[in-house]
Amino acid sequence: MIELQHVFKSYGRNSRNILADISLRIGAGELVFISGPSGAGKSTLLKLIAGLEHASRGSVQVNGQRIDKLPARALPYLRRAVGIILQDTHLLFDRSVLQNVILPLIIAGQSPQSAAARARAALGKVGLLDKENFNPIELSGGEQQRLAIARAIVNRPAILIADEPTANLDKDSARLIMSVFRDFNQVGVTTLIATHDEALMAENATRILRVEPGRFFDLRAGEPA
């Protein structure tokens, strides 16, 4: 499903490597947490897998395709199979909550009626159905994060990638969102979650990828870092 081989990433010829010689394989249907200190490369690793960044060296393969070899015109089609939740939610403030979630479905060719039904189902999963007509700017930071999650899951992706998805949420909202991720994972969606939340990992992790400057660990739950 996802395979990185000897991946390096830097942002300039003379800059240090954010990621250095990373090799890993994530099988279809796995639930994997990515941990590590700020600036260690967690977000960069997720962006490489999502095709939002390109490796400086090495290969990144997702769904049987080498991302680093795909032409730019092919990347949008690959990303339709990947639900992405970044720390910057990139919500559209000229559209309603419902319209933000509908948009990916319309782009994918869904009818307006089907798109609306699926968007409302996604909003219901994250507890925002009663705010479908709000503008996203009227939502709290935590609600905006939940809206971004609804938008990411509405296409029923094969891979779900989340960068600190519970960072702005209270405990009850965090549990709700984690239950959504588990529901998707239990029906076969490969799920990657970057987080600082040790309690979240302790409750849910079976596998943890720990990224530190200059080091990388592939751990099973309960193993020391």
VOBA-1610 file (N, C-alpha, C; in pm, whole numbers, padded with zeros to 5 digits, always signed):
BEGIN
Met+00083-00121+00000Met+00000+00000+00000Met+00087+00126+00000Ile+00178+00138+00100Ile+00269+00252+00108Ile+00409+00201+00133Glu+00504+00243+00052Glu+00642+00198+00072Glu+00740+00311+00040Leu+00827+00340+00134Leu+00935+00436+00115Leu+01067+00361+00120Gln+01156+00393+00025Gln+01286+00329+00021Gln+01395+00435+00017His+01474+00438+00124His+01592+00526+00134His+01557+00670+00096Val+01455+00722+00163Val+01404+00856+00131Val+01479+00962+00212Phe+01524+01064+00142Phe+01583+01184+00201Phe+01498+01303+00158Lys+01487+01402+00247Lys+01415+01524+00211Lys+01484+01644+00272Ser+01520+01739+00187Ser+01572+01867+00232Ser+01505+01975+00148Tyr+01522+02101+00189Tyr+01457+02211+00118Tyr+01559+02306+00057Gly+01663+02250+00000Gly+01766+02331-00062Gly+01897+02255-00065Arg+01980+02287-00161Arg+02104+02211-00182Arg+02193+02210-00059Asn+02199+02321+00011Asn+02290+02332+00125Asn+02219+02321+00261Ser+02089+02288+00259Ser+02016+02277+00386Ser+02025+02134+00439Arg+02001+02120+00569Arg+02008+01987+00629Arg+01889+01902+00584Asn+01905+01771+00593Asn+01797+01680+00562Asn+01693+01682+00674Ile+01568+01710+00638Ile+01459+01698+00734Ile+01435+01550+00764Leu+01439+01468+00659Leu+01431+01323+00672Leu+01556+01264+00607Ala+01613+01162+00670Ala+01737+01103+00620Ala+01727+00952+00618Asp+01732+00895+00497Asp+01739+00750+00476Asp+01623+00677+00545Ile+01500+00722+00516Ile+01380+00659+00573Ile+01334+00546+00480Ser+01322+00427+00535Ser+01264+00313+00463Ser+01155+00253+00550Leu+01038+00233+00493Leu+00928+00174+00570Leu+00823+00119+00474Arg+00744+00029+00527Arg+00632-00026+00450Arg+00509-00028+00541Ile+00397+00023+00490Ile+00270+00023+00561Ile+00171-00055+00477Gly+00119-00163+00533Gly+00028-00248+00459Gly-00112-00192+00453Ala-00190-00242+00358Ala-00330-00200+00344Ala-00406-00230+00473Gly-00481-00132+00520Gly-00566-00151+00636Gly-00499-00129+00770Glu-00372-00089+00771Glu-00305-00063+00899Glu-00349+00071+00958Leu-00341+00078+01091Leu-00357+00203+01165Leu-00222+00234+01228Val-00159+00343+01184Val-00022+00375+01225Val-00017+00518+01278Phe+00047+00534+01394Phe+00070+00666+01450Phe+00214+00709+01420Ile+00231+00839+01395Ile+00363+00896+01372Ile+00388+00996+01484Ser+00493+00974+01561Ser+00522+01059+01676Ser+00660+01120+01662Gly+00691+01213+01751Gly+00821+01278+01750Gly+00809+01425+01783Pro+00920+01488+01816Pro+00917+01630+01854Pro+00885+01721+01736Ser+00843+01844+01768Ser+00817+01942+01663Ser+00944+01965+01581Gly+00925+01972+01450Gly+01038+01997+01361Gly+01118+01874+01323Ala+01075+01757+01370Ala+01151+01635+01341Ala+01122+01580+01202Gly+01010+01619+01143Gly+00979+01573+01008Gly+00850+01494+00995Lys+00765+01493+01099Lys+00639+01418+01092Lys+00551+01470+00978Ser+00531+01601+00974Ser+00445+01659+00871Ser+00505+01637+00733Thr+00635+01649+00722Thr+00703+01627+00594Thr+00682+01485+00545Leu+00693+01389+00636Leu+00671+01249+00599Leu+00529+01228+00545Leu+00430+01285+00612Leu+00292+01272+00564Leu+00274+01337+00428Lys+00335+01453+00409Lys+00320+01523+00280Lys+00386+01446+00166Leu+00495+01377+00194Leu+00558+01293+00092Leu+00463+01180+00051Ile+00400+01117+00149Ile+00309+01007+00121Ile+00185+01056+00046Ala+00140+01176+00078Ala+00022+01233+00012Ala+00053+01291-00125Gly+00180+01298-00161Gly+00217+01357-00289Gly+00217+01509-00290Leu+00214+01570-00171Leu+00218+01716-00161Leu+00361+01769-00163Glu+00457+01682-00134Glu+00599+01713-00143Glu+00666+01599-00218His+00784+01627-00273His+00861+01524-00341His+00990+01499-00266Ala+01030+01372-00259Ala+01155+01336-00194Ala+01273+01395-00270Ser+01377+01435-00197Ser+01501+01479-00260Ser+01576+01361-00320Arg+01568+01247-00250Arg+01627+01122-00297Arg+01541+01008-00248Gly+01547+00894-00317Gly+01472+00777-00275Gly+01337+00768-00345Ser+01263+00662-00315Ser+01135+00639-00383Ser+01021+00633-00283Val+00905+00683-00328Val+00782+00680-00250Val+00675+00615-00337Gln+00621+00503-00290Gln+00520+00430-00366Gln+00391+00423-00286Val+00282+00460-00351Val+00150+00459-00287Val+00051+00394-00383Asn-00023+00296-00331Asn-00121+00226-00415Asn-00059+00172-00543Gly+00064+00122-00532Gly+00130+00062-00647Gly+00189+00159-00746Gln+00188+00289-00713Gln+00242+00389-00805Gln+00356+00466-00740Arg+00463+00485-00816Arg+00575+00566-00770Arg+00538+00713-00780Ile+00511+00776-00666Ile+00471+00916-00666Ile+00577+01004-00730Asp+00705+00972-00700Asp+00812+01057-00751Asp+00829+01044-00902Lys+00762+00946-00965Lys+00771+00929-01110Lys+00644+00974-01182Leu+00539+01007-01106Leu+00413+01046-01169Leu+00422+01185-01228Pro+00368+01207-01348Pro+00358+01344-01399Pro+00262+01426-01316Ala+00282+01556-01314Ala+00200+01644-01231Ala+00051+01628-01260Arg+00016+01603-01385Arg-00127+01592-01421Arg-00193+01468-01361Ala-00112+01368-01321Ala-00168+01245-01266Ala-00189+01252-01115Leu-00124+01345-01049Leu-00132+01352-00903Leu-00273+01377-00850Pro-00353+01465-00911Pro-00489+01485-00858Pro-00572+01357-00855Tyr-00550+01267-00952Tyr-00625+01142-00954Tyr-00580+01050-00840Leu-00450+01049-00812Leu-00400+00971-00699Leu-00457+01026-00568Arg-00462+01157-00554Arg-00505+01219-00428Arg-00653+01196-00401Arg-00730+01160-00502Arg-00871+01130-00477Arg-00885+01006-00388Ala-00784+00921-00388Ala-00786+00800-00304Ala-00729+00828-00166Val-00686+00952-00141Val-00620+00987-00016Val-00696+01101+00051Gly-00747+01077+00172Gly-00807+01184+00251Gly-00700+01250+00336Ile-00687+01382+00326Ile-00576+01453+00391Ile-00631+01558+00487Ile-00584+01552+00611Ile-00620+01652+00713Ile-00490+01714+00762Leu-00465+01838+00722Leu-00343+01907+00760Leu-00370+02003+00875Gln-00262+02053+00937Gln-00280+02148+01047Gln-00343+02277+00998Asp-00309+02319+00876Asp-00377+02432+00812Asp-00496+02373+00736Thr-00617+02401+00782Thr-00735+02332+00730Thr-00772+02372+00587His-00729+02489+00540His-00759+02534+00403His-00910+02532+00374Leu-00989+02576+00469Leu-01133+02584+00447Leu-01165+02703+00357Leu-01279+02693+00290Leu-01323+02800+00199Leu-01427+02885+00272Phe-01391+03011+00300Phe-01479+03096+00379Phe-01583+03170+00295Asp-01585+03143+00164Asp-01691+03200+00080Asp-01800+03097+00054Arg-01795+02983+00127Arg-01893+02877+00112Arg-01940+02832+00250Ser-02055+02770+00254Ser-02107+02719+00381Ser-02030+02594+00424Val-02056+02553+00547Val-01999+02429+00599Val-02033+02312+00506Leu-02161+02299+00470Leu-02203+02190+00382Leu-02134+02198+00247Gln-02125+02318+00190Gln-02063+02333+00058Gln-01914+02299+00061Asn-01846+02325+00173Asn-01706+02286+00185Asn-01690+02135+00173Val-01783+02061+00231Val-01772+01915+00229Val-01821+01857+00096Ile-01917+01921+00034Ile-01969+01875-00095Ile-01865+01889-00205Leu-01782+01992-00201Leu-01696+02027-00313Leu-01611+01911-00366Pro-01542+01833-00281Pro-01462+01723-00335Pro-01545+01621-00413Leu-01671+01602-00372Leu-01757+01507-00442Leu-01800+01560-00578Ile-01829+01689-00585Ile-01867+01750-00713Ile-01749+01742-00810Ile-01628+01769-00760Ile-01508+01760-00845Ile-01490+01619-00896Ala-01526+01520-00813Ala-01511+01379-00852Ala-01625+01330-00942Gly-01724+01417-00969Gly-01829+01382-01062Gly-01958+01332-01002Gln-01975+01345-00869Gln-02100+01304-00804Gln-02213+01400-00842Ser-02335+01348-00846Ser-02450+01434-00868Ser-02470+01522-00745Pro-02530+01640-00761Pro-02552+01727-00645Pro-02633+01660-00534Gln-02733+01579-00570Gln-02815+01514-00468Gln-02735+01412-00390Ser-02660+01328-00460Ser-02577+01228-00393Ser-02468+01294-00310Ala-02408+01399-00364Ala-02302+01470-00292Ala-02355+01531-00162Ala-02473+01589-00168Ala-02531+01650-00048Ala-02561+01545+00059Ala-02614+01430+00016Ala-02645+01324+00113Ala-02518+01272+00180Arg-02414+01249+00101Arg-02289+01198+00158Arg-02221+01302+00245Ala-02230+01430+00205Ala-02169+01537+00285Ala-02239+01548+00420Arg-02371+01536+00421Arg-02444+01543+00549Arg-02409+01424+00638Ala-02390+01307+00577Ala-02349+01190+00656Ala-02212+01212+00719Ala-02119+01272+00643Ala-01985+01300+00696Ala-01992+01403+00808Leu-02075+01507+00791Leu-02091+01607+00897Leu-02152+01545+01022Gly-02243+01452+01003Gly-02301+01384+01118Gly-02198+01305+01196Lys-02104+01243+01126Lys-02001+01164+01193Lys-01913+01250+01283Val-01891+01376+01246Val-01804+01462+01326Val-01883+01559+01414Gly-02015+01541+01422Gly-02097+01622+01511Gly-02122+01764+01466Leu-02130+01786+01334Leu-02150+01922+01284Leu-02273+01935+01195Leu-02358+01836+01193Leu-02473+01840+01102Leu-02563+01959+01131Asp-02571+02000+01258Asp-02659+02112+01292Asp-02601+02246+01250Lys-02478+02246+01194Lys-02415+02372+01152Lys-02385+02374+01003Glu-02461+02294+00927Glu-02432+02282+00784Glu-02447+02414+00709Asn-02532+02504+00757Asn-02554+02631+00687Asn-02467+02745+00739Phe-02385+02717+00840Phe-02293+02820+00892Phe-02182+02845+00792Asn-02120+02962+00803Asn-01993+02987+00735Asn-01882+02933+00824Pro-01779+02869+00767Pro-01672+02814+00852Pro-01609+02916+00947Ile-01611+03044+00909Ile-01549+03144+00995Ile-01628+03162+01126Glu-01753+03117+01126Glu-01836+03125+01247Glu-01808+03010+01344Leu-01730+02912+01303Leu-01701+02796+01387Leu-01580+02822+01475Ser-01575+02750+01587Ser-01455+02756+01671Ser-01339+02684+01601Gly-01219+02699+01654Gly-01103+02632+01595Gly-01121+02481+01593Gly-01173+02425+01702Gly-01197+02282+01707Gly-01302+02237+01607Glu-01406+02316+01589Glu-01510+02283+01492Glu-01456+02292+01350Gln-01371+02389+01324Gln-01309+02398+01192Gln-01224+02274+01163Gln-01155+02223+01266Gln-01077+02101+01249Gln-01169+01983+01218Arg-01282+01975+01287Arg-01376+01867+01260Arg-01436+01879+01120Leu-01457+02002+01074Leu-01505+02022+00937Leu-01403+01972+00836Ala-01276+02001+00860Ala-01171+01953+00771Ala-01169+01800+00767Ile-01197+01737+00879Ile-01201+01590+00884Ile-01320+01538+00804Ala-01435+01602+00817Ala-01552+01562+00738Ala-01522+01571+00589Arg-01456+01677+00548Arg-01421+01694+00407Arg-01324+01585+00360Ala-01233+01544+00449Ala-01135+01443+00412Ala-01196+01304+00399Ile-01299+01274+00478Ile-01355+01138+00475Ile-01472+01123+00378Val-01524+01234+00325Val-01647+01227+00246Val-01629+01145+00119Asn-01507+01141+00064Asn-01481+01065-00058Asn-01456+00918-00032Arg-01466+00877+00096Arg-01440+00737+00135Arg-01304+00692+00081Pro-01198+00758+00125Pro-01066+00731+00067Pro-01011+00595+00109Ala-00918+00544+00029Ala-00848+00419+00062Ala-00741+00444+00168Ile-00691+00568+00173Ile-00588+00607+00269Ile-00632+00736+00336Leu-00620+00741+00468Leu-00656+00861+00544Leu-00531+00908+00619Ile-00492+01033+00593Ile-00371+01091+00651Ile-00411+01212+00734Ala-00370+01214+00861Ala-00411+01322+00950Ala-00290+01374+01027Asp-00269+01505+01020Asp-00156+01570+01088Asp-00209+01645+01211Glu-00184+01591+01329Glu-00231+01648+01455Glu-00381+01677+01452Pro-00465+01577+01420Pro-00608+01604+01402Pro-00682+01638+01530Thr-00625+01606+01646Thr-00695+01635+01772Thr-00630+01748+01850Ala-00536+01819+01788Ala-00457+01920+01860Ala-00543+02032+01917Asn-00649+02071+01847Asn-00732+02183+01891Asn-00864+02139+01953Leu-00874+02010+01987Leu-01001+01956+02033Leu-00999+01926+02182Asp-01115+01940+02247Asp-01126+01895+02385Asp-01131+01742+02388Lys-01128+01683+02507Lys-01117+01537+02517Lys-01234+01465+02453Asp-01355+01519+02473Asp-01473+01452+02417Asp-01469+01457+02264Ser-01432+01572+02208Ser-01424+01585+02062Ser-01312+01497+02007Ala-01201+01489+02079Ala-01089+01405+02035Ala-01131+01258+02030Arg-01206+01214+02131Arg-01254+01076+02132Arg-01350+01051+02015Leu-01436+01149+01987Leu-01529+01137+01875Leu-01452+01120+01744Ile-01351+01204+01723Ile-01275+01198+01600Ile-01197+01068+01591Met-01140+01023+01702Met-01066+00897+01699Met-01160+00781+01669Ser-01284+00788+01716Ser-01380+00682+01685Ser-01413+00681+01536Val-01417+00800+01473Val-01438+00808+01328Val-01322+00742+01254Phe-01198+00773+01296Phe-01082+00711+01232Phe-01085+00559+01249Arg-01120+00513+01369Arg-01124+00368+01391Arg-01231+00301+01305Asp-01347+00368+01292Asp-01453+00313+01208Asp-01406+00295+01065Phe-01338+00395+01012Phe-01286+00385+00875Phe-01179+00278+00866Asn-01090+00274+00965Asn-00984+00174+00964Asn-01040+00032+00969Gln-01146+00012+01044Gln-01204-00122+01059Gln-01270-00173+00932Val-01300-00083+00837Val-01352-00128+00708Val-01244-00125+00601Gly-01117-00119+00644Gly-01006-00138+00551Gly-00930-00014+00509Val-00965+00103+00562Val-00895+00226+00523Val-00760+00233+00596Thr-00654+00244+00522Thr-00521+00261+00579Thr-00514+00399+00641Thr-00477+00406+00770Thr-00490+00530+00846Thr-00356+00568+00910Leu-00307+00689+00880Leu-00183+00741+00937Leu-00215+00868+01013Ile-00173+00874+01139Ile-00204+00988+01225Ile-00077+01037+01291Ala-00038+01160+01263Ala+00075+01223+01333Ala+00020+01293+01456Thr+00083+01270+01570Thr+00030+01330+01694Thr+00139+01341+01800His+00121+01439+01890His+00200+01449+02013His+00126+01385+02131Asp+00003+01343+02109Asp-00085+01300+02217Asp-00049+01159+02262Glu+00027+01148+02370Glu+00070+01018+02419Glu-00048+00933+02464Ala-00150+00996+02525Ala-00267+00921+02571Ala-00343+00862+02452Leu-00354+00939+02344Leu-00423+00891+02224Leu-00352+00768+02169Met-00220+00773+02164Met-00145+00658+02113Met-00155+00539+02208Ala-00148+00565+02337Ala-00155+00456+02434Ala-00288+00381+02424Glu-00395+00455+02395Glu-00528+00394+02388Glu-00554+00322+02256Asn-00485+00364+02149Asn-00525+00319+02016Asn-00415+00256+01930Ala-00288+00277+01964Ala-00181+00239+01873Ala-00148+00091+01879Thr-00126+00033+01763Thr-00060-00097+01754Thr+00078-00082+01690Arg+00096+00027+01618Arg+00226+00053+01553Arg+00254+00202+01556Ile+00377+00237+01591Ile+00417+00377+01601Ile+00545+00398+01521Leu+00543+00496+01431Leu+00665+00540+01364Leu+00714+00664+01437Arg+00830+00656+01497Arg+00883+00771+01571Arg+00993+00836+01490Val+00973+00965+01462Val+01067+01043+01383Val+01137+01142+01474Glu+01269+01137+01473Glu+01351+01233+01548Glu+01459+01284+01455Pro+01513+01403+01483Pro+01619+01454+01397Pro+01735+01353+01386Gly+01756+01305+01264Gly+01866+01212+01239Gly+01838+01068+01275Arg+01717+01038+01328Arg+01687+00900+01367Arg+01542+00865+01334Phe+01518+00735+01317Phe+01385+00687+01283Phe+01364+00551+01349Phe+01250+00533+01416Phe+01219+00409+01484Phe+01083+00358+01435Asp+01074+00229+01409Asp+00948+00164+01374Asp+00913+00073+01491Leu+00814+00114+01571Leu+00784+00048+01698Leu+00648-00019+01695Arg+00634-00122+01774Arg+00503-00179+01804Arg+00458-00123+01938Ala+00329-00120+01960Ala+00277-00064+02085Ala+00345-00130+02205Gly+00387-00046+02300Gly+00449-00095+02422Gly+00599-00104+02415Glu+00658-00094+02296Glu+00804-00097+02285Glu+00861+00039+02326Pro+00975+00043+02393Pro+01036+00172+02427Pro+01094+00240+02305Ala+01085+00372+02302Ala+01142+00447+02190Ala+01292+00449+02196
//
